[in-house]
Amino acid sequence: MRRIDFKFNKITPDEARDMQYKLSLDLAVYRAFINGYSKTGYVVFDETKLPKDKLLEMLKPFEPEIISERELTPQELIESSLSWKNTIEA
């Protein structure tokens, strides 16, 4: 799994909401968050099912700028989804 954080140069809140919904329908996308007010967002996806180039092509109208990119394990994805109250320190 790969997580890419974006800064969008040209996106409105309505466009962000629509794109987030479209991304969430793709089975290769595990998490999608796009904030049209701060013009930032991230996508967690399976690169074997959705190539990075195809994802960038989908986001191209909003002029995405990659801020960071990293590999995620399923464990890291699960832990990032938990509330801080529910995590147990090892």
FENGI-V978531 format. One record per backbone hydrogen bond with DSSP energy under -1.0 kcal/mol. NH is the residue of the N-H (numbers start at 1). CO is the residue of the C=O. Records with the same first field share a line. If there is no record, write none. Layout:
# FENGI-V978531
NH=CO  CO
This chain:
# FENGI-V978531
2=45
3=70
4=43
5=68
6=41
7=65
8=39
9=63
10=62
16=12
17=13
18=14
19=15
20=16
21=17
22=18
23=19
24=20
25=21
26=23
29=26
30=44
31=44
33=42
35=40
39=35
40=35
41=6
42=33
43=4
44=31
45=2
46=28
49=46
50=46
55=51
56=52
57=53
58=54
59=55
62=59
63=60
65=7
67=5
68=5
70=3
72=1
77=73
78=74
79=75
80=76
86=83
